């Protein structure tokens, strides 16, 4: 049976049940938003297809035939089942539920994303969150993720990106390191200092700054490199050198004085934090609700800013 034929039959069942419920063709037509002629055609189509008479008509009233009464009962059962199925499907699509698979960077997840999940699930208890953390860029579709959190300057892709928050970068060192080695006065001075290198950066040994005179690039080197921002922050706190890190990592250390910002007039190039997800006209409620939640939690001036 074609889907069009099935829809016609279901419509005919609704028309027949409405005629009986409303007690006539005219009130049924008004209730269904159809013409009286169209209501008559739907009923005639059912009777022709089945080869039976469902209603006895007079000029003053209508009445069910015996087979019409049986057919009405079956129609009402089918209509109820269809309406319940539609209602449950729409309800499931209207509220967040199911497994939400998220990929995100390690340090941002540990410090900010993981503590946020409890609040999100208090709002949406029917969502189960599978948070997988790593610092490599993965293929969301190939690896089965609903969305990812990414930090930096995004490359062109088929993914949809929504900006969650700024990722301000800060050049920092410990007071002990600066007391021993001196405070750099301009970016070029960094060539004479120990610099701590983030291994996954495309600019790992070339740090870029900007001031009123425009951008500038400085080549740096140092005793420690790592693919983990927390390790680099701890190395800086321990006096091992100078490091460029986002404030969502070093904000607390700046507030309590374990680190101090240097060259504040020469800002490292800032980045941003994004939620990315596959392009889809019908974005699922679980993804939409989680992205909206992250914008609410991290947007504007993020709480981690010193």
C-alpha positions as CSV (number, residue, x, y, z in Angstrom):
1,X,0.0,0.0,0.0
2,X,1.4,3.4,-1.0
3,X,1.8,6.1,1.7
4,X,-0.6,8.4,-0.2
5,X,-3.3,5.7,-0.3
6,X,-2.8,5.0,3.4
7,X,-3.2,8.7,4.2
8,X,-6.4,8.9,2.1
9,X,-7.8,6.0,4.0
10,X,-6.9,7.5,7.4
11,X,-8.5,10.8,6.3
12,X,-11.6,8.9,5.3
13,X,-11.7,7.2,8.7
14,X,-11.5,10.6,10.4
15,X,-14.2,12.0,8.2
16,X,-16.5,9.1,8.8
17,X,-16.0,9.2,12.6
18,X,-16.6,13.0,12.6
19,X,-19.9,12.6,10.7
20,X,-21.1,10.2,13.3
21,X,-19.8,12.3,16.2
22,X,-21.3,15.5,15.0
23,X,-24.5,14.0,13.7
24,X,-24.4,15.1,10.1
25,X,-22.4,16.1,7.1
26,X,-22.7,19.9,7.5
27,X,-21.4,20.0,11.2
28,X,-18.7,17.5,10.3
29,X,-17.6,19.7,7.4
30,X,-17.5,22.7,9.7
31,X,-15.4,20.8,12.3
32,X,-12.9,19.5,9.7
33,X,-12.6,22.7,7.8
34,X,-13.9,21.0,4.6
35,X,-16.7,21.6,2.2
36,X,-19.8,19.4,2.7
37,X,-19.2,18.1,-0.8
38,X,-15.7,16.9,0.1
39,X,-17.0,15.2,3.3
40,X,-19.6,13.3,1.1
41,X,-16.9,12.3,-1.3
42,X,-14.7,10.8,1.4
43,X,-17.6,8.8,2.8
44,X,-18.6,7.6,-0.7
45,X,-15.0,6.5,-1.4
46,X,-14.9,4.4,1.7
47,X,-18.3,2.7,0.9
48,X,-17.2,2.1,-2.7
49,X,-13.9,0.6,-1.6
50,X,-15.5,-1.7,1.0
51,X,-18.7,-2.4,-1.1
52,X,-21.0,-1.7,1.9
53,X,-23.2,1.0,3.3
54,X,-22.0,2.5,6.5
55,X,-24.7,5.1,7.1
56,X,-28.5,5.2,6.6
57,X,-29.3,8.8,5.5
58,X,-32.6,10.5,5.6
59,X,-33.4,14.2,5.1
60,X,-33.5,14.7,8.8
61,X,-30.9,12.4,10.4
62,X,-28.3,9.8,9.8
63,X,-27.9,6.4,11.5
64,X,-25.2,3.7,11.5
65,X,-25.8,0.4,9.8
66,X,-24.8,-2.7,11.6
67,X,-21.5,-3.0,9.7
68,X,-21.1,0.8,10.0
69,X,-21.1,0.5,13.8
70,X,-18.4,-2.2,13.6
71,X,-16.4,-0.2,11.2
72,X,-16.7,2.9,13.4
73,X,-15.3,1.0,16.4
74,X,-12.3,-0.1,14.3
75,X,-11.7,3.4,12.9
76,X,-11.8,4.9,16.4
77,X,-9.2,2.4,17.6
78,X,-6.9,3.2,14.6
79,X,-7.3,6.9,14.9
80,X,-6.4,6.8,18.6
81,X,-3.3,4.7,18.0
82,X,-2.1,7.1,15.3
83,X,-2.8,10.1,17.4
84,X,-0.9,8.6,20.4
85,X,2.0,7.7,18.2
86,X,2.2,11.2,16.7
87,X,1.9,12.7,20.2
88,X,4.7,10.6,21.6
89,X,7.0,11.4,18.7
90,X,6.4,15.1,18.8
91,X,6.9,15.0,22.6
92,X,10.2,13.2,22.2
93,X,11.3,15.7,19.6
94,X,10.3,18.7,21.7
95,X,12.3,17.9,24.8
96,X,16.0,16.9,25.2
97,X,16.5,13.2,25.8
98,X,18.8,10.3,24.9
99,X,22.6,10.0,24.7
100,X,24.6,13.2,23.9
101,X,28.1,12.4,22.7
102,X,30.5,15.4,23.1
103,X,34.1,15.7,22.2
104,X,36.2,18.5,23.9
105,X,39.7,19.6,24.8
106,X,41.2,18.0,27.9
107,X,42.0,21.0,30.1
108,X,38.9,23.0,29.2
109,X,36.8,19.9,30.0
110,X,38.4,19.3,33.3
111,X,38.3,22.9,34.5
112,X,35.0,24.1,33.1
113,X,33.0,21.7,31.0
114,X,32.8,18.7,33.4
115,X,31.6,20.9,36.4
116,X,28.9,22.3,34.1
117,X,27.4,19.0,33.2
118,X,25.7,18.4,36.6
119,X,23.8,21.7,36.2
120,X,22.8,20.8,32.6
121,X,21.5,17.4,33.7
122,X,19.5,18.9,36.5
123,X,17.6,20.9,33.9
124,X,17.4,18.0,31.4
125,X,17.5,14.7,33.4
126,X,16.5,12.6,30.4
127,X,19.8,13.3,28.6
128,X,22.8,11.1,29.2
129,X,26.2,12.8,28.5
130,X,29.2,10.9,27.1
131,X,32.1,13.4,27.3
132,X,35.2,12.2,25.4
133,X,38.2,14.4,25.9
134,X,41.4,14.8,23.8
135,X,43.2,17.6,22.2
136,X,43.2,16.4,18.6
137,X,40.7,17.5,16.0
138,X,38.4,14.5,15.3
139,X,35.8,13.8,12.5
140,X,32.5,14.2,14.3
141,X,30.5,12.2,11.9
142,X,33.0,9.4,11.4
143,X,33.5,8.9,15.1
144,X,29.9,9.3,16.0
145,X,29.8,12.5,18.0
146,X,26.8,14.8,18.2
147,X,29.0,17.9,18.8
148,X,32.4,19.2,19.9
149,X,33.8,22.1,21.8
150,X,36.8,23.6,19.9
151,X,39.1,26.4,20.8
152,X,41.1,28.6,18.4
153,X,40.6,30.0,14.9
154,X,38.4,27.6,13.1
155,X,39.2,26.3,9.6
156,X,36.5,26.2,6.9
157,X,34.4,23.1,7.1
158,X,30.9,21.8,6.6
159,X,30.3,22.0,10.4
160,X,28.1,24.6,11.9
161,X,29.9,26.7,14.6
162,X,28.4,28.8,17.4
163,X,30.6,31.0,19.4
164,X,30.4,30.3,23.1
165,X,33.0,32.6,24.7
166,X,36.2,34.5,24.1
167,X,39.5,32.7,24.8
168,X,41.7,35.6,25.8
169,X,45.4,34.7,25.8
170,X,47.8,35.9,28.5
171,X,51.6,36.0,28.6
172,X,52.5,35.0,32.2
173,X,55.4,34.0,34.4
174,X,55.9,33.5,38.1
175,X,57.2,36.4,40.3
176,X,60.2,34.2,41.2
177,X,61.2,33.7,37.5
178,X,60.9,37.5,36.8
179,X,62.9,38.3,39.9
180,X,65.7,36.0,38.7
181,X,65.6,36.7,34.9
182,X,64.1,40.2,34.7
183,X,60.9,41.3,33.1
184,X,60.8,41.6,29.3
185,X,59.8,45.0,28.1
186,X,58.8,44.2,24.5
187,X,58.1,41.0,22.6
188,X,61.5,40.8,21.1
189,X,63.0,40.4,24.6
190,X,61.4,36.9,24.8
191,X,64.1,35.5,22.5
192,X,66.4,35.8,25.5
193,X,64.1,34.1,27.9
194,X,63.0,30.5,28.7
195,X,59.6,30.0,27.0
196,X,57.3,27.1,27.6
197,X,55.9,25.6,24.4
198,X,52.4,24.2,23.8
199,X,53.2,21.2,21.5
200,X,49.9,21.1,19.6
201,X,50.0,24.7,18.5
202,X,50.6,25.5,14.9
203,X,52.7,28.4,16.1
204,X,54.6,26.5,18.8
205,X,58.0,28.3,18.4
206,X,56.6,31.5,16.8
207,X,54.5,33.7,19.2
208,X,52.4,36.4,17.6
209,X,51.5,39.7,19.3
210,X,49.7,42.8,18.3
211,X,49.9,46.4,19.5
212,X,49.1,49.9,18.1
213,X,51.8,49.4,15.5
214,X,50.4,46.2,14.2
215,X,51.2,42.5,14.4
216,X,54.7,41.1,15.2
217,X,56.1,37.6,15.5
218,X,58.9,36.4,17.8
219,X,60.7,33.1,17.6
220,X,61.0,31.5,21.0
221,X,62.6,28.5,22.6
222,X,62.7,26.9,26.1
223,X,63.3,24.0,28.3
224,X,59.8,22.5,28.5
225,X,57.1,21.7,26.0
226,X,53.9,19.8,26.5
227,X,50.6,19.0,24.8
228,X,48.8,19.9,28.1
229,X,48.1,23.4,29.3
230,X,47.9,22.5,33.0
231,X,51.4,21.0,32.8
232,X,52.7,24.2,31.2
233,X,50.9,26.4,33.8
234,X,52.5,24.4,36.6
235,X,55.9,24.7,35.0
236,X,55.5,28.4,34.9
237,X,54.3,28.6,38.5
238,X,57.5,26.6,39.4
239,X,59.6,29.2,37.8
240,X,60.6,27.3,34.7
241,X,59.8,30.1,32.2
242,X,57.3,32.2,30.4
243,X,54.1,30.8,28.8
244,X,51.2,31.9,26.7
245,X,48.0,30.3,27.9
246,X,44.3,31.1,27.8
247,X,42.8,32.8,30.8
248,X,40.4,29.9,31.3
249,X,43.5,28.0,32.4
250,X,45.6,30.7,34.2
251,X,42.8,32.9,35.6
252,X,42.9,31.5,39.1
253,X,46.7,31.7,39.3
254,X,46.7,35.3,38.1
255,X,44.1,36.2,40.8
256,X,46.0,34.7,43.6
257,X,49.4,35.9,42.5
258,X,51.1,32.6,41.6
259,X,51.5,34.1,38.1
260,X,51.6,37.6,36.8
261,X,50.8,38.9,33.4
262,X,53.6,40.5,31.4
263,X,53.7,42.6,28.2
264,X,50.1,43.5,28.7
265,X,50.4,46.2,26.0
266,X,51.3,43.5,23.5
267,X,48.4,41.1,23.5
268,X,48.9,37.6,22.1
269,X,46.4,36.9,19.4
270,X,43.1,36.0,21.1
271,X,41.0,33.0,20.1
272,X,37.5,31.9,20.8
273,X,35.6,28.9,22.1
274,X,33.1,27.3,19.8
275,X,30.5,24.6,19.8
276,X,30.5,22.8,16.5
277,X,28.1,20.3,15.1
278,X,27.1,18.7,11.7
279,X,24.9,20.8,9.5
280,X,21.3,19.6,9.9
281,X,18.1,21.4,9.3
282,X,16.5,19.5,12.2
283,X,19.0,20.0,15.1
284,X,18.1,17.7,17.9
285,X,16.8,19.1,21.1
286,X,19.6,17.6,23.1
287,X,22.3,19.3,21.0
288,X,20.4,22.6,20.8
289,X,19.7,22.7,24.6
290,X,23.3,21.9,25.5
291,X,24.7,24.6,23.2
292,X,22.2,27.1,24.5
293,X,23.3,26.1,28.1
294,X,27.0,26.6,27.3
295,X,26.3,30.0,25.8
296,X,24.4,31.0,28.9
297,X,27.1,29.7,31.2
298,X,30.3,30.9,29.4
299,X,29.0,33.8,27.3
300,X,29.6,37.5,27.8
301,X,32.5,38.1,30.2
302,X,33.3,34.5,31.3
303,X,33.6,33.9,35.0
304,X,37.2,32.7,34.7
305,X,38.5,36.1,33.5
306,X,40.9,37.5,36.2
